[in-house]
Amino acid sequence: MDVQIKGSDKDGFGIEIVLQEGDKKAPYCVHGPTLLFEKVCIGEEKGRRFYACSACRDRKECAFFQWEDEKVSEARLLAREEENRSKLPKFTHQEYCSRFQKILALSQGRRFCQDCQLLLLPGEWDGHASHNMLQDDDLTEAQLSRPSLILKPLENKKSNAQYLFADRSCHFLLDTFAKRGYRKVLCVGTPRLHELIKQRNQEGKRDPVKSLLLDIDFRYAQFYSSDEFCHYNMFNHHFFGGEAANGVLQAFLGEEDGSKLIMVSDPPFGGLVKPLAHSFSQIAATWKKLQATEASVAEMPMVWIFPYFFEPRILECFPSFTMLDYQVDYDNHPLYKHGKTGRKQSPVRLFTNLTPQDIILPKEEGYRFCKVCVRYVWSENTHCYKCNTCPSKDGRAWKHCSECRKCVKPSWRHCQTCGRCALPDHPCLDSPGLEGCFNCGSLKHKRRVCPLKHRLRTNNKPRSQGARDLPRQGPNHSKLEKKSKARRRAKRSNQSAK
């Protein structure tokens, strides 16, 4: 199972991720088991594989790198283990819970260090005297029950940037689940949803709902017990709390209290789809194994929240899923907000295996029911009787192209040269900038779905129909070597200057 991440046609190579099967164990970085990648170069029959971090796409955030066939010395393994231990949270989850109860018991003198992102006990104040603080009026029990309003959102887009649901979207999701009888919600990377569930339970105006938050942000351990939160990496299905934390998930999935359960996930948008799908499938398999015999054939109810342009990749992993038109809002994202027209709308949608016609989208926010498609859609998503569907994905009214025999975006025009619809200023067939399949050159698919992706395209093989010429040389190693030598010389000169 593999998927191409950012290709590099101009440099003559591409990177794929390989999900391993069997008993072979991957080495660990601070984020848990690493993932296996393969560098595929044009002109080579087989690429070289290496391990890298599952959660970070930036080597500055996590520098782990190891070739698959590399022999690692015992000294290096010990040094790696020591580095991983040094980056663990300051306290264990149990210690965080104990500290939180002591802070709640204080009538006055509550402190939260914004620089260290840590709740402080009275004896620790002096060590943080020069730091920015939240205190007393900003740390009421009501405020402490919504930690996402206290914690500073992580912002690195190449690792674990946090975009938090707007209350509008949270209330819609919970109201929808309640109408369908769900009383247990597994929140994977959705802290705002978890908070709202707890808040509603405290108000006591609705039937109580149980929830469990799985998130890679360990800071939430300061506010939730081990039965409410597990430190979890959704890219490799890794529980940082080990078997004890995994047992919490199994207990939550297997509780025989008659409550219907649904899983809601909001992964980082820059993450690879197939590792995420693999983790979610493992959760679903665990749930299925724990169900009674008569319910074992059912599929675990899931809602995956992701941008609409990932639809093909998500449906490839979960064919039973449907993309709904509902636009998910985020409080702290400059673009992903609910709007009235076109590009001002959020591109984030709901992917689910629930029956679409049962998900009632609010009419007051601009949604309508299509009697032909038998589901709710955005008001401008006009039904096309030639395609027999409401075709729009991005919230704009799409138009039908008789030559392509399908609906396309309103800004696209049919190009006679390419034989397809595209933007008016797109690079045509013979342009070297035109994107296509890295493997065979076809314009009709990408390498990740190429039927010939395990074969090498050579000069003697015929080109696919509509293909373009791809560069046949590998990366310019001479330039890379010169750059590397220049860096070494600069480093030596800096050291001598010191």
ZAMI-796793 format. One line per field, with one value per residue (C-alpha): residue number from 0; residue in three letters; x, y, z. Coordinates in pm, 1 decimal. Layout:
residues N
k	NUM_...
r	ala_...
c1	X_...
c2	Y_...
c3	Z_...
END
This chain:
residues 498
k	0_1_2_3_4_5_6_7_8_9_10_11_12_13_14_15_16_17_18_19_20_21_22_23_24_25_26_27_28_29_30_31_32_33_34_35_36_37_38_39_40_41_42_43_44_45_46_47_48_49_50_51_52_53_54_55_56_57_58_59_60_61_62_63_64_65_66_67_68_69_70_71_72_73_74_75_76_77_78_79_80_81_82_83_84_85_86_87_88_89_90_91_92_93_94_95_96_97_98_99_100_101_102_103_104_105_106_107_108_109_110_111_112_113_114_115_116_117_118_119_120_121_122_123_124_125_126_127_128_129_130_131_132_133_134_135_136_137_138_139_140_141_142_143_144_145_146_147_148_149_150_151_152_153_154_155_156_157_158_159_160_161_162_163_164_165_166_167_168_169_170_171_172_173_174_175_176_177_178_179_180_181_182_183_184_185_186_187_188_189_190_191_192_193_194_195_196_197_198_199_200_201_202_203_204_205_206_207_208_209_210_211_212_213_214_215_216_217_218_219_220_221_222_223_224_225_226_227_228_229_230_231_232_233_234_235_236_237_238_239_240_241_242_243_244_245_246_247_248_249_250_251_252_253_254_255_256_257_258_259_260_261_262_263_264_265_266_267_268_269_270_271_272_273_274_275_276_277_278_279_280_281_282_283_284_285_286_287_288_289_290_291_292_293_294_295_296_297_298_299_300_301_302_303_304_305_306_307_308_309_310_311_312_313_314_315_316_317_318_319_320_321_322_323_324_325_326_327_328_329_330_331_332_333_334_335_336_337_338_339_340_341_342_343_344_345_346_347_348_349_350_351_352_353_354_355_356_357_358_359_360_361_362_363_364_365_366_367_368_369_370_371_372_373_374_375_376_377_378_379_380_381_382_383_384_385_386_387_388_389_390_391_392_393_394_395_396_397_398_399_400_401_402_403_404_405_406_407_408_409_410_411_412_413_414_415_416_417_418_419_420_421_422_423_424_425_426_427_428_429_430_431_432_433_434_435_436_437_438_439_440_441_442_443_444_445_446_447_448_449_450_451_452_453_454_455_456_457_458_459_460_461_462_463_464_465_466_467_468_469_470_471_472_473_474_475_476_477_478_479_480_481_482_483_484_485_486_487_488_489_490_491_492_493_494_495_496_497
r	met_asp_val_gln_ile_lys_gly_ser_asp_lys_asp_gly_phe_gly_ile_glu_ile_val_leu_gln_glu_gly_asp_lys_lys_ala_pro_tyr_cys_val_his_gly_pro_thr_leu_leu_phe_glu_lys_val_cys_ile_gly_glu_glu_lys_gly_arg_arg_phe_tyr_ala_cys_ser_ala_cys_arg_asp_arg_lys_glu_cys_ala_phe_phe_gln_trp_glu_asp_glu_lys_val_ser_glu_ala_arg_leu_leu_ala_arg_glu_glu_glu_asn_arg_ser_lys_leu_pro_lys_phe_thr_his_gln_glu_tyr_cys_ser_arg_phe_gln_lys_ile_leu_ala_leu_ser_gln_gly_arg_arg_phe_cys_gln_asp_cys_gln_leu_leu_leu_leu_pro_gly_glu_trp_asp_gly_his_ala_ser_his_asn_met_leu_gln_asp_asp_asp_leu_thr_glu_ala_gln_leu_ser_arg_pro_ser_leu_ile_leu_lys_pro_leu_glu_asn_lys_lys_ser_asn_ala_gln_tyr_leu_phe_ala_asp_arg_ser_cys_his_phe_leu_leu_asp_thr_phe_ala_lys_arg_gly_tyr_arg_lys_val_leu_cys_val_gly_thr_pro_arg_leu_his_glu_leu_ile_lys_gln_arg_asn_gln_glu_gly_lys_arg_asp_pro_val_lys_ser_leu_leu_leu_asp_ile_asp_phe_arg_tyr_ala_gln_phe_tyr_ser_ser_asp_glu_phe_cys_his_tyr_asn_met_phe_asn_his_his_phe_phe_gly_gly_glu_ala_ala_asn_gly_val_leu_gln_ala_phe_leu_gly_glu_glu_asp_gly_ser_lys_leu_ile_met_val_ser_asp_pro_pro_phe_gly_gly_leu_val_lys_pro_leu_ala_his_ser_phe_ser_gln_ile_ala_ala_thr_trp_lys_lys_leu_gln_ala_thr_glu_ala_ser_val_ala_glu_met_pro_met_val_trp_ile_phe_pro_tyr_phe_phe_glu_pro_arg_ile_leu_glu_cys_phe_pro_ser_phe_thr_met_leu_asp_tyr_gln_val_asp_tyr_asp_asn_his_pro_leu_tyr_lys_his_gly_lys_thr_gly_arg_lys_gln_ser_pro_val_arg_leu_phe_thr_asn_leu_thr_pro_gln_asp_ile_ile_leu_pro_lys_glu_glu_gly_tyr_arg_phe_cys_lys_val_cys_val_arg_tyr_val_trp_ser_glu_asn_thr_his_cys_tyr_lys_cys_asn_thr_cys_pro_ser_lys_asp_gly_arg_ala_trp_lys_his_cys_ser_glu_cys_arg_lys_cys_val_lys_pro_ser_trp_arg_his_cys_gln_thr_cys_gly_arg_cys_ala_leu_pro_asp_his_pro_cys_leu_asp_ser_pro_gly_leu_glu_gly_cys_phe_asn_cys_gly_ser_leu_lys_his_lys_arg_arg_val_cys_pro_leu_lys_his_arg_leu_arg_thr_asn_asn_lys_pro_arg_ser_gln_gly_ala_arg_asp_leu_pro_arg_gln_gly_pro_asn_his_ser_lys_leu_glu_lys_lys_ser_lys_ala_arg_arg_arg_ala_lys_arg_ser_asn_gln_ser_ala_lys
c1	0.0_163.0_88.7_295.3_366.3_501.8_661.2_968.2_961.5_1204.9_1463.7_1397.9_1272.4_961.3_890.7_641.3_526.9_507.9_280.0_452.6_278.8_403.1_615.7_894.6_918.7_1010.2_1259.8_1117.1_1151.3_996.3_661.8_653.0_719.2_854.6_712.2_888.3_940.3_1087.1_1278.1_1199.6_1434.9_1378.3_1624.6_1640.1_1440.8_1419.3_1418.9_1598.4_1387.5_1432.3_1256.8_1142.4_905.5_534.9_409.4_653.4_731.0_1002.9_1342.9_1389.0_1096.3_1207.1_1547.7_1506.1_1640.5_1757.9_1802.2_1606.8_1919.3_2139.6_2312.1_2281.3_2542.2_2448.0_2590.4_2371.5_2062.1_2130.0_2182.7_1856.2_1666.1_1814.7_1712.2_1356.2_1336.6_1461.9_1170.8_897.9_642.9_764.0_511.3_328.2_-45.7_-116.5_98.1_-78.1_-416.9_-300.7_-173.4_-502.7_-706.3_-482.4_-525.7_-905.0_-905.1_-746.4_-1001.6_-739.6_-390.6_-438.8_-164.2_-102.2_233.7_171.1_540.8_573.5_208.7_185.2_-56.9_144.7_121.2_190.9_544.9_639.1_543.2_886.0_1050.2_812.1_800.2_937.2_696.5_355.5_81.0_-289.6_-428.4_-740.3_-1015.3_-882.3_-870.3_-1219.0_-1359.2_-1555.3_-1233.3_-1044.7_-1320.9_-1231.3_-852.5_-846.3_-919.4_-620.9_-360.4_-181.3_-259.9_38.7_117.8_379.7_204.5_466.9_403.6_94.4_-68.9_-394.3_-708.3_-999.6_-1366.7_-1592.4_-1879.9_-2125.5_-1971.2_-1940.2_-2306.5_-2415.1_-2216.5_-2339.6_-2702.2_-2678.6_-2535.0_-2799.3_-3083.8_-2943.4_-2917.3_-2538.8_-2441.0_-2068.5_-1825.4_-1462.4_-1293.1_-972.7_-794.1_-1112.9_-1055.9_-1326.2_-1589.1_-1473.1_-1501.2_-1853.0_-1967.8_-1839.0_-1994.4_-2336.0_-2314.7_-2250.0_-2551.0_-2771.9_-3024.5_-2970.4_-2908.2_-2546.2_-2288.0_-1962.3_-1650.1_-1283.4_-1024.0_-726.0_-474.9_-102.6_-98.9_9.8_-81.9_-442.5_-323.2_-313.0_-692.2_-834.0_-815.7_-681.1_-1040.8_-1105.8_-780.1_-508.0_-185.8_-207.6_-42.1_-302.5_-40.5_96.6_-177.0_66.3_-38.4_234.5_88.7_153.3_-79.3_-257.1_-372.1_-460.6_-668.1_-859.5_-959.8_-1064.4_-1270.6_-1441.2_-1514.6_-1634.2_-1857.5_-2182.0_-2417.1_-2632.5_-2500.0_-2440.8_-2087.0_-1946.0_-1586.6_-1510.7_-1162.7_-1007.7_-651.8_-389.3_-469.5_-107.9_-101.8_-86.8_-426.3_-334.7_-149.1_-445.5_-689.9_-478.3_-498.3_-871.9_-923.8_-739.6_-971.4_-1272.3_-1140.0_-1099.1_-1455.4_-1591.6_-1409.3_-1558.6_-1918.1_-2185.7_-2225.7_-2543.0_-2376.3_-2042.0_-2132.6_-2200.8_-1945.3_-1820.0_-1993.3_-1729.0_-1702.1_-1373.2_-1329.6_-1099.5_-1081.4_-1300.9_-1008.9_-892.5_-1215.7_-1059.9_-793.5_-1037.6_-1287.3_-1002.5_-944.6_-1310.6_-1537.0_-1849.7_-1790.0_-1986.9_-1875.7_-2141.2_-2178.9_-2159.2_-1883.9_-1683.9_-1562.6_-1244.2_-1198.6_-827.6_-789.5_-790.2_-964.7_-1153.7_-1464.5_-1827.2_-1908.1_-2183.1_-2009.8_-1739.4_-1387.3_-1496.5_-1637.8_-1454.3_-1324.2_-1349.8_-1622.5_-1761.7_-1676.6_-1895.0_-2043.4_-2371.3_-2669.1_-2649.0_-3025.1_-3033.9_-2787.2_-3009.0_-2808.3_-2948.6_-3162.1_-3096.0_-2726.0_-2792.2_-2853.7_-3145.1_-3273.3_-3230.7_-3517.6_-3328.5_-3001.6_-3199.1_-2959.4_-2895.8_-2665.9_-2543.8_-2801.2_-2583.3_-2509.2_-2759.6_-2864.7_-2737.6_-2983.8_-2718.4_-2481.4_-2774.8_-2609.6_-2548.1_-2187.3_-2032.5_-1754.4_-1633.8_-1963.6_-1981.6_-2236.6_-2064.4_-2143.9_-2182.0_-1932.1_-2088.9_-1747.7_-1609.3_-1954.2_-1931.0_-1970.0_-1665.9_-1575.6_-1722.2_-1377.3_-1269.7_-1287.7_-1269.6_-927.6_-930.2_-555.7_-570.8_-917.9_-1030.6_-1152.2_-898.5_-821.2_-788.4_-417.2_-328.7_-13.4_-118.7_-17.5_334.3_422.9_703.7_516.8_210.2_156.5_80.2_191.6_549.3_583.5_433.8_370.3_-6.1_-211.6_-508.8_-378.0_-105.6_168.2_-14.7_-286.0_-65.0_-116.8_250.8_393.5_610.3_761.2_1032.0_945.1_1233.1_1298.7_1188.9_846.1_552.0_413.2_66.7_-196.1_-173.4_156.4_437.9_812.9_956.2_1318.0_1520.1_1814.9_1830.5_1897.6_2194.6_2429.9_2717.6_2520.6_2415.2_2774.5_2906.7_2641.9_2727.8_3103.9_3035.3_2835.8_3116.5_3374.6_3151.5_3105.5_3481.7_3551.9_3291.8_3444.4_3795.1_3667.9_3534.7
c2	0.0_326.6_684.2_945.3_1255.1_1564.5_1440.6_1598.7_1552.7_1837.7_1669.5_1323.2_1152.1_1099.3_990.4_719.3_591.4_216.5_77.9_-228.8_-554.9_-840.6_-850.6_-617.6_-329.6_23.5_225.1_484.6_860.5_1083.0_1057.4_677.7_424.6_586.9_533.0_366.3_581.0_498.0_733.9_637.3_776.8_778.4_541.3_306.8_-15.3_-2.2_290.4_307.4_295.5_492.6_556.2_904.2_1062.3_982.9_1316.0_1581.3_1663.2_1906.2_1765.9_2072.0_1951.8_1589.4_1503.9_1125.6_952.7_596.6_391.3_64.2_-144.5_62.2_-110.6_104.9_73.1_1.2_338.4_519.6_328.3_422.2_786.2_782.6_636.4_900.1_1178.0_1040.4_1031.1_1390.5_1511.1_1340.8_1557.9_1697.9_1493.5_1165.4_1171.2_1059.3_1344.5_1596.5_1477.4_1508.3_1861.9_1960.0_1848.3_2053.8_2360.7_2316.7_2305.4_2652.5_2926.3_3184.6_3183.6_2978.4_3036.2_2923.5_3002.2_3100.0_3070.3_2714.3_2618.8_2473.8_2495.5_2599.5_2505.7_2783.3_2663.3_2696.6_3061.2_3208.7_3006.2_3159.1_3514.9_3670.1_3475.6_3573.1_3451.1_3383.8_3395.9_3390.0_3560.0_3399.0_3052.1_2991.9_2639.4_2734.3_2846.2_2535.9_2322.0_2467.9_2420.2_2497.3_2861.8_2864.9_2667.2_2840.7_2658.0_2488.6_2661.4_2460.0_2349.2_2080.1_1896.8_1941.0_2278.7_2309.7_2457.3_2450.9_2405.0_2706.3_2657.5_2660.5_2344.5_2175.1_2231.7_2107.7_1785.6_1710.9_1792.2_1561.8_1277.6_1324.5_1305.2_975.4_833.3_836.6_859.4_784.8_989.2_895.4_1231.7_1179.5_1514.1_1709.3_1876.8_2141.2_1871.9_1689.6_2013.5_2087.0_1735.0_1778.5_2125.6_1998.0_1713.6_1962.9_2171.4_1862.8_1984.1_1691.7_1319.6_1266.2_1169.6_988.3_1098.3_1004.9_1239.3_1095.7_1367.4_1412.3_1731.8_1606.4_1942.4_1823.6_1568.7_1862.9_1898.2_1547.2_1216.8_900.9_792.1_1112.3_1165.2_951.6_1090.1_942.2_969.8_904.4_864.9_540.9_435.9_482.7_530.9_711.7_568.9_214.1_-77.4_108.0_382.5_129.0_-48.2_276.6_286.6_-78.2_-26.8_274.9_87.8_-225.4_-86.5_-283.2_-6.8_-5.5_333.4_383.6_497.2_713.9_815.6_1174.0_1259.0_1588.6_1507.3_1765.0_1861.6_1819.9_1459.1_1154.2_994.5_625.5_613.7_793.9_552.0_261.1_387.8_452.1_104.5_-44.9_139.6_19.4_-338.2_-321.9_-190.8_-465.8_-735.7_-609.4_-596.7_-857.4_-1126.8_-983.0_-642.5_-774.0_-732.2_-360.1_-94.4_137.7_477.5_735.3_1100.0_1213.5_1591.5_1693.1_1932.5_1835.7_1801.6_1489.4_1309.6_1062.9_952.7_911.8_715.2_494.6_395.6_396.3_322.5_333.3_698.2_990.1_1352.6_1587.5_1952.8_2083.1_2346.2_2306.6_2628.7_2693.6_2979.7_3034.5_2977.5_3286.3_3110.6_2809.3_2995.5_2976.0_3226.5_3323.6_3289.6_3099.3_3118.3_3275.8_2939.7_2681.1_2389.6_2146.7_1882.3_1578.6_1231.7_965.2_618.2_744.0_761.3_1109.7_1167.0_1132.2_1419.4_1729.2_2038.3_2368.9_2560.9_2891.2_2855.4_2809.1_2436.0_2271.9_1919.0_1773.2_1530.2_1365.1_1304.8_1243.4_1442.2_1795.3_2017.1_2376.4_2615.5_2699.3_2333.2_2306.7_1959.8_1858.7_1627.4_1520.5_1401.4_1311.7_1460.8_1785.7_1814.7_2110.8_2034.6_2385.2_2568.9_2743.3_2663.3_2427.9_2405.9_2108.6_2057.6_1859.7_1764.3_1634.1_1493.3_1609.1_1920.2_2136.0_2444.7_2770.7_2921.7_2635.6_2638.3_2349.5_2329.9_2173.6_2111.8_1910.7_1770.6_1858.0_2147.8_2353.2_2708.9_2949.2_3010.5_2645.3_2496.6_2293.9_1944.0_2023.9_2251.2_2116.5_2248.3_2027.1_1785.2_1420.3_1073.7_1068.5_703.6_669.5_1031.7_997.0_1310.4_1107.5_994.9_1041.3_796.3_674.0_512.7_429.6_69.3_60.4_216.4_-86.4_-89.6_134.4_348.9_335.8_484.6_159.8_150.3_320.3_631.8_629.9_812.7_1184.9_1141.9_1390.1_1344.6_1316.7_1387.2_1064.6_1179.4_1159.6_1447.6_1671.5_1510.0_1738.3_2044.4_1870.8_1763.3_2116.0_2258.8_2003.1_2079.4_2450.6_2398.8_2193.3_2459.6_2731.2_2524.5_2470.1_2840.2_2932.9_2688.2_2822.3_3179.6_3087.5
c3	0.0_-102.3_-190.7_-365.4_-165.5_-331.5_-650.3_-803.3_-1179.1_-1238.5_-1012.5_-1153.2_-838.3_-627.4_-270.5_-176.8_159.0_217.5_487.4_624.6_693.1_904.3_1219.1_1107.8_1355.3_1256.2_1462.6_1702.4_1714.8_1981.8_1796.7_1809.8_1531.3_1216.1_866.9_577.7_267.7_-71.7_-297.8_-658.2_-924.5_-1298.2_-1461.4_-1160.6_-1131.7_-754.7_-515.5_-183.2_131.7_450.9_782.2_883.6_1134.2_1094.2_1230.4_1102.7_741.0_845.4_946.6_1168.2_1380.0_1392.9_1245.4_1253.5_940.3_884.2_569.4_578.7_519.0_751.6_1042.0_1353.6_1626.0_1986.2_2092.3_1842.0_1954.2_2317.7_2218.8_2024.8_2321.8_2550.4_2309.2_2291.6_2672.7_2696.2_2482.6_2683.9_2871.7_3204.9_3404.7_3360.3_3290.7_3646.4_3784.2_3559.0_3691.9_4053.0_3988.7_3824.3_4127.6_4357.1_4132.8_4124.9_4506.0_4522.1_4582.3_4480.3_4335.3_4020.2_3764.0_3403.6_3241.5_2880.3_2792.5_2929.6_2859.3_3209.1_3502.3_3809.4_4174.2_4428.7_4500.8_4132.5_4079.5_4154.4_3880.1_3624.8_3762.1_3440.0_3216.1_3079.5_3312.8_3323.0_3676.3_3894.5_3688.7_3370.0_3530.0_3664.9_3660.5_3348.4_3178.0_3287.6_3136.3_2792.9_2770.4_2395.6_2490.8_2729.3_2535.8_2251.1_1921.6_1760.2_1431.9_1242.2_922.5_858.9_1185.1_1400.8_1328.3_1522.9_1372.5_1614.7_1524.4_1550.5_1795.6_1501.4_1358.3_1698.4_1783.1_1439.9_1475.4_1827.6_1742.3_1440.4_1648.9_1920.3_1665.3_1541.5_1892.9_1941.9_2309.4_2277.5_2065.4_2002.8_1933.2_1730.7_1706.4_1788.8_2128.8_2077.4_2022.2_2335.5_2535.7_2415.8_2505.1_2862.5_2882.0_2770.9_3020.5_3302.7_3197.5_3224.0_2966.9_2729.2_2755.8_2870.4_2608.0_2683.0_2497.9_2476.1_2321.6_2132.5_2043.7_1982.5_2191.5_2535.1_2695.3_2724.1_2983.9_3227.7_3211.5_3155.1_3339.7_3177.4_3106.8_2910.6_2717.7_2558.5_2411.2_2061.1_1718.1_1448.0_1172.3_1317.7_1565.7_1852.7_2216.3_2409.9_2731.9_2609.7_2677.6_2957.6_2719.0_2451.0_2714.9_2780.5_2412.3_2412.4_2728.2_2567.6_2244.4_2419.6_2694.8_2688.1_2802.0_2490.3_2375.0_2005.7_1926.4_1648.1_1570.7_1458.3_1327.4_1218.7_1101.2_999.2_639.5_529.2_647.4_422.9_371.3_368.6_703.8_858.7_697.6_819.1_1180.2_1159.0_1012.6_1310.8_1549.8_1349.7_1353.3_1732.8_1769.1_1546.6_1740.7_2067.8_1943.0_2005.2_1737.5_1587.7_1534.1_1410.5_1043.7_1082.9_989.6_1260.6_1215.9_1123.0_1024.9_871.9_837.9_552.7_251.2_-44.2_-287.4_-99.3_-191.8_-442.2_-194.4_93.9_-117.6_-236.6_127.8_238.2_-62.7_156.6_247.1_101.1_97.4_234.6_134.1_491.5_531.1_852.2_1017.9_1214.3_1461.2_1409.1_1033.4_806.9_516.1_648.2_754.8_647.6_373.2_134.0_-201.8_-389.4_-257.7_70.4_174.8_379.1_165.6_459.3_435.1_615.6_481.4_640.2_608.3_756.4_519.1_352.7_346.7_726.4_777.9_780.1_688.4_824.0_572.6_752.9_663.0_292.0_242.5_59.3_0.9_-348.9_-418.0_-704.7_-514.8_-193.4_21.3_146.6_-63.9_-74.3_-224.5_-528.3_-599.9_-885.3_-993.2_-1339.9_-1515.6_-1769.3_-1495.5_-1270.0_-963.7_-778.7_-898.4_-715.0_-468.1_-376.9_-317.1_-655.4_-926.3_-1170.8_-1542.3_-1776.6_-2060.2_-2343.6_-2485.6_-2155.1_-2070.7_-1712.7_-1497.1_-1430.2_-1228.4_-1361.2_-1421.8_-1650.9_-2030.2_-2273.8_-2441.5_-2787.9_-2771.4_-2449.8_-2514.0_-2163.1_-1947.0_-1756.5_-1650.9_-1948.1_-1880.5_-1817.6_-1977.4_-2280.4_-2387.3_-2507.7_-2217.6_-1992.5_-1687.1_-1734.2_-1447.6_-1502.6_-1395.8_-1273.5_-1378.5_-1728.3_-1829.5_-1873.0_-1814.5_-1695.5_-1356.4_-1094.8_-1002.5_-689.4_-907.2_-1207.3_-1327.8_-1427.3_-1110.1_-1031.7_-1381.5_-1518.7_-1819.8_-2069.7_-2413.1_-2579.8_-2414.0_-2586.5_-2422.1_-2271.9_-2473.1_-2407.5_-2224.6_-2211.9_-2210.8_-1862.2_-1769.0_-1772.4_-1570.5_-1193.0_-956.5_-1031.2_-783.0_-878.2_-761.7_-443.3_-376.9_-433.6_-202.4_65.2_40.4_59.4_378.3_532.3_446.0_596.9_912.4_949.9_901.5_1165.0_1410.8_1351.2_1396.4_1738.7
END
